[in-house]
Amino acid sequence: MKRVILAVTFLALVLPALRRAEAGVEVSVDFFYDNLESDGNWVEMEDYGYCWQPSVAVSNPLWRPYADGYWAYTDVGWTWVSYEDFGWATYHYGRWAHLHDRGWFWVPGREWGPAWVSWRTGGDYVGWAPLPPRGIGEVVYDSRPITGRVDVEFDIGPDYYNFVDVRYIGEPVLRERIFEPNLNITYITETVNVTNITCVNSTVYNYGPDYDRLSRYSTRPIRRMTLEHDANADLNLTAKAKGLTRVRGDKLIVAVPLTIQKPPGLVAPKTVKEKITKPTLEHGWGGVPEPKAQADLRHKMKNEHPENVLPPSVKPHDNLDTTQNPATISPPRDKGVNKDARPEVAPAAPPPPPLPNREARPDSLVRRPLPPERVAPPTLDSPPNTRPMGPLPPVSGAPPKLEVPPDARSKGPPPPERIAPPKVDAPPDRPTRPHPPERVAPPKLEAVPASPPARVMPPKREAPPEVPHPPRPPERIAPFPGPAPNGPVKTDVPHSRRPPDQREMAPSPAPGR
């Protein structure tokens, strides 16, 4: 029994690991075909094979790769962390190509990298551009370094680049900070290419701009993360759960393999939307129509050196707090950056208002007057709403007295005692409001003893007049058989409801008696 239990336990532990190992070996390009079909369409492009276009690139002509996400610096260099569901594949494998009047297409590749981009920096700007396929055929990275001459070797024009202000390279949402592509010509002239993609022991490293230099000028700390490969993950279940690339704290967990195996035979997507013959591949020079300007830019790209990076015009942040996590900070709401803008600082307090011009204003406005002193209200003899202005008339036997204006300060002896004003009913200029008439109670109605007034008795219906009954027909009386001789006469009294007459009841005397 114990052997059976041990055997079952061994199989339960070993079989899943074997399946995961087999799954890791058998992963090929058809893994892309099965897991990207819901987010876009596969097309067959001449010279490049099967390529994929995201649905958002069709619905939004302004959509660009490497825009919806942020940059993190991991142990393999600059790594793009995307918010898009298909970012686990399109930003870490393969290349991007822009077709005329069709938009962006992704060309699959088999080598995983932190980001397949070209870097430019200098002055107040930093930019990156997706690498296009080099030549035709399958995209294969031959482990050769990709250096600052990538713009010349891959023929990358200004329209491919996403430029931002150097102060916003640490933003958690960079799509709101990317400049308009029609200004990229200016940014190309002020920056130099600093791309440095290398491969060591089958691991791709993306070293571009100097991390310490950009950190000194970034208003937000550039996130540092540790890259972790989950080799034991079930790829099919993880792909359905949208967890092939996920962030957990300061770790970037990647469940996809570093190398996609080449299929033994021809493999095609289940659904191919169309076949594109003779595709017109654009390299980003559409915004430079003048041949002379285009030639000047190409000459500049060819002769520039990564060591000649101009310093930014803004002040560096020497005491930058690197403990903050930029992914947990909400991005600012303002869009677009001015070239001459400076780092955000706390607004200074507004200056105090200027003093009034005493020469141009009367004395009453220069110096705030003191509150007027209390003066006894005027008597009934003085006119309403007036105060005596000037000396009062002399009183017999007493020297005239001058009344001090109410708005002047008294510096002499204390004023005489105030005399209570006579009590008046109301000031003359404010008539007393008449009292409202007293409310008189309505007359009390006498109660009607017969019935409440609200209830009306219906009229009394009179009895219909008596209808005279038709006279009863006389009752038929049987004829007398005739009197018996010398005997009483018998009369049959009819049955009636009325009592018989007494006279009829008296016996009639017998004849002859």
C-alpha positions as CSV (number, residue, x, y, z in Angstrom):
1,M,0.0,0.0,0.0
2,K,2.8,2.4,0.9
3,R,4.5,1.7,-2.5
4,V,1.3,2.7,-4.3
5,I,1.0,5.9,-2.3
6,L,4.7,6.8,-3.1
7,A,4.2,6.0,-6.8
8,V,1.2,8.3,-7.0
9,T,2.9,11.1,-5.2
10,F,6.0,10.8,-7.5
11,L,3.8,11.0,-10.6
12,A,1.9,14.0,-9.3
13,L,5.1,15.9,-8.7
14,V,7.2,14.8,-11.7
15,L,4.6,14.8,-14.5
16,P,3.7,18.5,-14.3
17,A,7.4,19.4,-14.4
18,L,8.0,17.2,-17.4
19,R,5.0,18.8,-19.2
20,R,6.4,22.3,-18.5
21,A,9.8,21.3,-19.7
22,E,8.4,19.8,-22.9
23,A,6.2,22.9,-23.3
24,G,9.3,25.1,-23.0
25,V,11.1,23.2,-25.7
26,E,8.2,23.1,-28.1
27,V,7.4,26.8,-28.0
28,S,7.7,28.1,-31.6
29,V,6.3,31.0,-33.7
30,D,2.9,29.4,-33.7
31,F,2.6,30.5,-30.0
32,F,2.4,34.1,-31.4
33,Y,-0.2,33.0,-33.9
34,D,-2.5,31.6,-31.3
35,N,-2.2,34.3,-28.6
36,L,-2.2,37.5,-30.6
37,E,-5.1,36.7,-32.9
38,S,-7.7,38.2,-30.5
39,D,-5.9,41.6,-30.4
40,G,-5.3,42.1,-34.1
41,N,-5.0,40.6,-37.6
42,W,-2.4,38.5,-39.3
43,V,-1.4,39.3,-42.9
44,E,0.9,37.7,-45.3
45,M,3.4,40.3,-46.4
46,E,5.7,39.7,-49.3
47,D,9.4,39.5,-48.4
48,Y,8.6,39.4,-44.6
49,G,6.2,36.4,-44.2
50,Y,3.4,36.5,-41.7
51,C,3.1,39.9,-39.9
52,W,0.7,41.1,-37.3
53,Q,-1.2,44.4,-37.0
54,P,-2.9,45.4,-33.7
55,S,-6.5,46.5,-33.9
56,V,-5.6,49.8,-32.2
57,A,-3.3,50.7,-35.1
58,V,-6.3,50.5,-37.5
59,S,-8.8,52.3,-35.3
60,N,-6.3,55.1,-34.3
61,P,-4.0,56.4,-37.1
62,L,-1.9,58.3,-34.5
63,W,-1.1,55.1,-32.5
64,R,2.7,54.4,-32.2
65,P,4.6,51.5,-30.7
66,Y,6.6,52.0,-27.5
67,A,4.2,54.7,-26.3
68,D,1.7,53.2,-23.9
69,G,3.9,52.3,-21.0
70,Y,7.1,53.4,-19.1
71,W,10.8,52.8,-18.9
72,A,12.4,50.8,-16.1
73,Y,16.0,50.1,-15.6
74,T,16.6,46.4,-14.8
75,D,19.7,44.2,-14.6
76,V,19.6,43.9,-18.4
77,G,19.4,47.6,-19.0
78,W,16.5,49.8,-20.3
79,T,13.4,47.6,-20.3
80,W,10.0,48.7,-21.7
81,V,7.0,47.9,-19.5
82,S,3.8,48.1,-21.6
83,Y,0.2,48.5,-20.5
84,E,-1.0,46.8,-23.7
85,D,-2.1,43.1,-23.6
86,F,0.1,42.3,-26.6
87,G,3.2,44.0,-25.3
88,W,4.7,40.8,-23.9
89,A,5.5,39.8,-27.5
90,T,5.7,42.9,-29.8
91,Y,8.1,44.9,-27.6
92,H,10.5,42.1,-26.7
93,Y,10.6,40.0,-29.9
94,G,10.9,41.0,-33.6
95,R,10.8,44.4,-35.3
96,W,8.3,47.1,-36.3
97,A,7.6,48.3,-39.9
98,H,5.5,51.2,-41.1
99,L,3.7,50.7,-44.4
100,H,2.5,53.6,-46.5
101,D,-1.3,54.2,-46.0
102,R,-1.5,51.1,-43.8
103,G,0.2,51.9,-40.5
104,W,2.4,49.9,-38.2
105,F,3.0,46.1,-38.5
106,W,4.9,43.8,-36.2
107,V,7.4,41.4,-37.8
108,P,7.9,38.4,-35.4
109,G,11.4,37.5,-34.1
110,R,12.8,34.6,-32.0
111,E,15.1,36.4,-29.5
112,W,13.8,38.0,-26.4
113,G,15.2,41.5,-25.5
114,P,14.4,44.2,-22.9
115,A,13.5,46.5,-25.8
116,W,14.5,46.6,-29.5
117,V,14.8,50.4,-29.9
118,S,17.3,53.1,-31.0
119,W,18.2,55.7,-28.5
120,R,18.9,59.4,-29.0
121,T,19.6,62.0,-26.2
122,G,21.2,65.4,-25.8
123,G,20.2,68.8,-24.5
124,D,16.7,68.8,-23.0
125,Y,15.5,65.8,-25.0
126,V,15.6,62.0,-25.0
127,G,14.0,59.8,-27.7
128,W,13.6,56.2,-28.8
129,A,12.5,54.5,-32.0
130,P,11.4,50.9,-32.8
131,L,14.0,49.0,-34.9
132,P,12.7,48.2,-38.4
133,P,13.7,44.9,-40.0
134,R,17.1,44.9,-41.6
135,G,16.7,43.7,-45.2
136,I,14.1,41.1,-46.1
137,G,13.3,37.7,-44.8
138,E,13.0,36.4,-41.3
139,V,14.1,38.6,-38.4
140,V,17.1,37.0,-36.8
141,Y,19.4,38.7,-34.3
142,D,22.9,37.5,-35.1
143,S,24.3,38.7,-31.7
144,R,26.3,41.5,-33.2
145,P,26.2,44.8,-31.2
146,I,23.8,47.5,-32.4
147,T,25.6,50.8,-31.8
148,G,25.1,54.5,-32.4
149,R,25.3,54.0,-36.2
150,V,21.9,52.2,-36.1
151,D,20.2,55.2,-37.7
152,V,22.4,54.8,-40.8
153,E,22.5,51.0,-40.9
154,F,18.7,50.6,-40.4
155,D,17.8,53.8,-42.2
156,I,15.7,55.2,-39.3
157,G,14.2,58.6,-40.1
158,P,12.8,61.3,-37.7
159,D,9.2,60.1,-37.9
160,Y,10.0,56.8,-36.1
161,Y,11.1,58.5,-32.9
162,N,9.2,59.3,-29.7
163,F,10.8,62.3,-28.0
164,V,10.1,63.6,-24.5
165,D,11.6,66.2,-22.3
166,V,14.5,64.8,-20.3
167,R,12.7,65.7,-17.1
168,Y,9.8,63.3,-17.8
169,I,11.8,60.2,-18.7
170,G,10.7,58.7,-15.3
171,E,7.0,59.2,-15.9
172,P,4.8,56.2,-15.3
173,V,2.7,57.0,-18.4
174,L,4.8,58.4,-21.2
175,R,2.2,58.6,-23.9
176,E,1.0,61.9,-22.4
177,R,4.6,63.4,-22.6
178,I,5.5,62.4,-26.1
179,F,6.0,65.4,-28.5
180,E,4.3,65.7,-31.8
181,P,6.3,63.9,-34.6
182,N,6.3,66.9,-36.8
183,L,8.8,68.5,-34.5
184,N,11.2,65.6,-34.5
185,I,13.5,67.2,-37.1
186,T,14.5,69.8,-34.5
187,Y,15.1,67.2,-31.8
188,I,17.2,65.1,-34.2
189,T,19.6,68.1,-34.7
190,E,20.0,68.6,-31.0
191,T,20.6,64.9,-30.0
192,V,23.0,62.2,-30.8
193,N,22.5,58.4,-31.1
194,V,23.6,56.5,-28.0
195,T,22.2,53.0,-28.8
196,N,24.2,50.1,-27.3
197,I,22.5,46.7,-27.6
198,T,24.8,43.7,-26.9
199,C,24.4,40.0,-26.4
200,V,26.4,38.1,-23.7
201,N,25.8,34.4,-23.0
202,S,22.5,34.4,-25.0
203,T,21.2,37.3,-23.0
204,V,20.4,40.6,-24.7
205,Y,21.3,43.8,-22.9
206,N,20.0,47.3,-23.8
207,Y,22.4,50.0,-22.7
208,G,21.4,53.4,-24.1
209,P,21.4,56.7,-22.3
210,D,23.4,57.0,-19.0
211,Y,21.0,56.1,-16.2
212,D,22.8,58.3,-13.6
213,R,22.7,61.3,-15.9
214,L,19.0,61.0,-16.7
215,S,18.2,60.4,-13.1
216,R,19.7,63.7,-12.1
217,Y,17.4,65.6,-14.4
218,S,14.2,63.5,-14.1
219,T,11.6,65.1,-11.9
220,R,10.4,61.6,-11.0
221,P,12.8,58.7,-10.1
222,I,13.4,56.2,-12.8
223,R,12.2,52.9,-11.6
224,R,14.8,50.2,-10.8
225,M,13.6,46.6,-11.1
226,T,15.0,43.1,-11.1
227,L,14.3,40.8,-14.0
228,E,13.1,37.3,-13.1
229,H,12.4,34.6,-15.7
230,D,9.7,32.1,-14.7
231,A,10.8,29.0,-16.5
232,N,8.3,26.6,-14.8
233,A,5.1,28.5,-15.8
234,D,2.5,26.9,-17.9
235,L,2.6,29.2,-20.9
236,N,-0.9,28.3,-22.2
237,L,-2.6,29.1,-18.8
238,T,-0.4,32.1,-18.2
239,A,-1.2,33.5,-21.7
240,K,-4.9,33.1,-21.1
241,A,-4.5,35.0,-17.7
242,K,-2.6,37.8,-19.5
243,G,0.4,37.2,-17.2
244,L,3.3,36.4,-19.5
245,T,4.9,39.7,-18.3
246,R,3.8,41.1,-15.0
247,V,5.2,43.4,-12.3
248,R,5.3,42.3,-8.7
249,G,6.7,44.9,-6.4
250,D,10.2,45.7,-7.7
251,K,10.4,42.5,-9.8
252,L,9.5,42.2,-13.5
253,I,8.5,38.5,-14.0
254,V,8.7,37.2,-17.5
255,A,7.2,33.8,-18.2
256,V,8.1,33.6,-21.9
257,P,11.3,31.8,-23.0
258,L,14.4,33.8,-24.1
259,T,14.5,32.0,-27.4
260,I,11.6,30.9,-29.6
261,Q,12.3,27.6,-31.4
262,K,12.2,27.4,-35.1
263,P,9.3,25.3,-36.3
264,P,10.3,22.1,-38.2
265,G,8.0,22.9,-41.1
266,L,5.9,25.6,-42.5
267,V,3.5,27.0,-39.8
268,A,0.8,29.6,-40.6
269,P,-1.8,31.4,-38.5
270,K,-5.3,30.0,-38.4
271,T,-6.7,33.1,-39.9
272,V,-4.9,35.4,-42.5
273,K,-6.8,38.6,-43.3
274,E,-5.0,39.4,-46.6
275,K,-1.9,39.1,-48.6
276,I,0.1,42.2,-49.2
277,T,2.2,42.2,-52.4
278,K,5.0,44.7,-53.0
279,P,4.6,46.5,-49.6
280,T,5.8,50.1,-49.5
281,L,7.9,50.2,-46.4
282,E,8.4,53.7,-44.9
283,H,11.5,54.5,-42.9
284,G,10.4,57.7,-41.2
285,W,11.5,60.3,-43.8
286,G,8.0,61.4,-44.9
287,G,8.2,64.5,-42.7
288,V,11.3,65.7,-44.5
289,P,10.1,66.3,-48.0
290,E,13.0,68.6,-49.1
291,P,16.0,66.7,-50.4
292,K,18.5,69.2,-49.0
293,A,17.1,69.0,-45.5
294,Q,17.0,65.2,-45.7
295,A,20.6,65.1,-46.9
296,D,21.7,67.4,-44.0
297,L,20.0,65.1,-41.5
298,R,21.6,62.0,-42.9
299,H,25.0,63.7,-42.9
300,K,24.5,64.7,-39.3
301,M,23.5,61.1,-38.2
302,K,26.5,59.7,-40.0
303,N,29.1,61.9,-38.4
304,E,27.8,62.3,-34.9
305,H,29.6,60.7,-31.9
306,P,28.0,59.4,-28.7
307,E,30.5,61.3,-26.6
308,N,29.3,64.7,-27.8
309,V,26.1,64.7,-25.7
310,L,25.0,68.3,-24.8
311,P,24.0,68.8,-21.2
312,P,20.5,69.9,-20.4
313,S,19.7,73.5,-19.8
314,V,17.8,72.7,-16.6
315,K,19.3,72.3,-13.1
316,P,20.1,68.7,-12.0
317,H,18.5,67.2,-8.9
318,D,21.4,66.3,-6.7
319,N,19.3,65.2,-3.8
320,L,16.8,63.2,-5.7
321,D,14.8,60.8,-3.6
322,T,15.2,57.4,-5.3
323,T,13.0,55.5,-2.9
324,Q,9.8,56.6,-4.6
325,N,8.0,54.3,-6.9
326,P,7.0,56.0,-10.1
327,A,4.5,53.3,-11.0
328,T,2.4,54.2,-7.9
329,I,2.4,58.0,-8.6
330,S,-0.4,59.3,-10.8
331,P,0.9,61.2,-13.8
332,P,0.4,65.0,-14.2
333,R,-2.7,66.0,-16.2
334,D,-1.0,68.7,-18.4
335,K,0.0,67.6,-21.8
336,G,2.9,68.9,-23.9
337,V,6.1,70.5,-22.7
338,N,7.4,73.8,-23.6
339,K,11.0,73.9,-24.8
340,D,11.9,76.8,-22.5
341,A,10.1,75.3,-19.5
342,R,11.9,74.7,-16.3
343,P,11.5,72.2,-13.5
344,E,8.4,72.4,-11.5
345,V,8.9,74.3,-8.3
346,A,6.6,75.4,-5.5
347,P,4.9,78.7,-6.5
348,A,6.3,81.8,-4.7
349,A,4.0,83.8,-2.4
350,P,2.4,86.7,-4.2
351,P,4.0,90.1,-3.6
352,P,2.2,92.5,-1.3
353,P,0.0,95.1,-3.0
354,P,1.7,98.5,-3.7
355,L,1.3,101.3,-1.3
356,P,-1.2,104.1,-2.3
357,N,0.3,107.2,-3.8
358,R,-0.2,109.9,-1.2
359,E,0.4,112.8,-3.5
360,A,-2.2,111.7,-5.9
361,R,-4.9,111.0,-3.3
362,P,-6.6,113.3,-0.8
363,D,-5.7,113.2,2.9
364,S,-8.9,111.3,3.7
365,L,-7.7,108.3,1.6
366,V,-4.1,108.4,2.8
367,R,-4.9,108.0,6.5
368,R,-7.7,105.9,7.6
369,P,-10.1,108.1,9.7
370,L,-10.9,107.1,13.2
371,P,-14.3,105.9,14.1
372,P,-16.7,108.7,15.0
373,E,-17.4,109.4,18.7
374,R,-20.8,108.7,20.0
375,V,-23.0,111.8,20.1
376,A,-26.2,112.0,21.9
377,P,-29.2,111.7,19.5
378,P,-30.8,115.0,18.5
379,T,-33.8,116.3,20.4
380,L,-37.2,116.8,19.0
381,D,-36.5,120.4,18.2
382,S,-33.7,119.6,15.7
383,P,-34.7,118.5,12.2
384,P,-34.5,114.8,11.5
385,N,-31.4,113.1,10.1
386,T,-29.3,116.2,10.6
387,R,-26.5,117.2,12.9
388,P,-25.5,120.8,13.8
389,M,-22.5,121.8,11.8
390,G,-20.7,124.8,13.5
391,P,-21.3,126.8,16.6
392,L,-24.6,126.6,18.4
393,P,-26.6,129.8,19.1
394,P,-25.5,131.6,22.3
395,V,-27.6,131.0,25.4
396,S,-28.4,133.9,27.7
397,G,-26.1,134.0,30.6
398,A,-23.6,131.4,29.3
399,P,-20.7,131.6,26.8
400,P,-21.3,130.0,23.4
401,K,-20.1,126.4,23.1
402,L,-18.7,124.8,20.0
403,E,-19.6,121.2,19.2
404,V,-16.8,119.1,18.0
405,P,-17.4,117.3,14.7
406,P,-17.9,113.6,15.1
407,D,-14.9,112.7,12.8
408,A,-12.4,114.8,14.7
409,R,-10.3,113.5,17.6
410,S,-10.7,115.4,20.8
411,K,-7.5,116.2,22.6
412,G,-8.9,118.6,25.2
413,P,-10.6,118.0,28.5
414,P,-13.0,115.1,28.8
415,P,-16.5,115.7,27.4
416,P,-19.3,116.6,29.8
417,E,-21.5,114.0,31.1
418,R,-23.9,112.6,28.7
419,I,-27.5,113.5,29.4
420,A,-30.1,110.8,28.7
421,P,-32.3,111.9,25.8
422,P,-36.0,112.3,26.5
423,K,-37.9,109.2,25.9
424,V,-39.9,109.5,22.8
425,D,-42.3,107.0,21.2
426,A,-40.6,107.0,17.9
427,P,-38.2,109.3,15.9
428,P,-39.9,111.8,13.6
429,D,-38.4,110.4,10.5
430,R,-39.4,106.8,11.3
431,P,-43.1,106.6,11.8
432,T,-44.3,103.8,13.9
433,R,-45.6,100.9,12.0
434,P,-49.3,100.5,12.7
435,H,-50.2,97.4,14.6
436,P,-52.1,94.9,12.6
437,P,-55.8,94.8,13.4
438,E,-56.8,92.3,16.0
439,R,-58.0,89.1,14.6
440,V,-61.7,88.8,15.4
441,A,-63.0,85.3,16.0
442,P,-65.7,84.3,13.5
443,P,-69.3,84.2,14.9
444,K,-70.1,81.0,16.5
445,L,-72.7,79.1,14.6
446,E,-75.5,77.5,16.6
447,A,-75.7,73.8,16.3
448,V,-78.8,72.5,14.7
449,P,-80.3,69.8,17.0
450,A,-81.9,67.9,14.2
451,S,-78.9,66.8,12.2
452,P,-75.4,68.0,11.5
453,P,-75.3,70.7,8.8
454,A,-73.0,68.7,6.7
455,R,-75.5,65.9,6.3
456,V,-78.6,66.7,4.2
457,M,-81.6,64.4,4.7
458,P,-83.1,63.2,1.5
459,P,-86.7,64.6,0.8
460,K,-89.4,62.6,2.2
461,R,-91.1,60.6,-0.4
462,E,-95.0,60.9,-0.2
463,A,-97.0,57.8,-0.3
464,P,-98.8,57.4,-3.6
465,P,-102.5,58.2,-3.6
466,E,-104.8,55.4,-2.8
467,V,-106.2,53.9,-5.9
468,P,-109.9,52.9,-5.3
469,H,-110.3,49.3,-5.5
470,P,-112.9,48.2,-7.9
471,P,-116.1,47.2,-6.2
472,R,-116.4,43.7,-5.3
473,P,-119.0,41.9,-7.3
474,P,-122.0,41.1,-5.3
475,E,-121.9,37.7,-3.9
476,R,-124.2,35.4,-5.4
477,I,-126.9,34.3,-2.9
478,A,-128.7,31.2,-3.4
479,P,-132.4,31.7,-3.7
480,F,-134.6,30.7,-0.9
481,P,-136.4,27.5,-1.4
482,G,-139.4,29.2,0.0
483,P,-140.7,29.4,3.5
484,A,-141.9,26.4,5.2
485,P,-145.4,26.6,6.2
486,N,-145.8,28.0,9.6
487,G,-142.1,27.8,10.2
488,P,-139.2,30.3,10.6
489,V,-137.5,31.6,7.6
490,K,-133.8,30.5,7.3
491,T,-131.4,32.7,5.6
492,D,-127.9,31.8,4.8
493,V,-125.5,34.5,5.9
494,P,-122.7,34.9,3.4
495,H,-119.1,34.7,4.6
496,S,-117.6,38.1,4.6
497,R,-114.7,39.9,6.2
498,R,-117.0,42.6,7.6
499,P,-118.9,41.7,10.7
500,P,-122.6,41.2,10.0
501,D,-125.1,43.8,10.8
502,Q,-126.8,43.5,14.1
503,R,-130.1,44.1,12.5
504,E,-129.5,41.3,10.1
505,M,-128.7,39.0,13.0
506,A,-131.9,39.6,14.9
507,P,-134.3,36.8,14.2
508,S,-137.3,38.0,12.4
509,P,-140.6,37.1,14.1
510,A,-142.4,34.2,12.7
511,P,-145.4,34.9,10.7
512,G,-148.6,34.5,12.5
513,R,-147.2,34.9,16.0
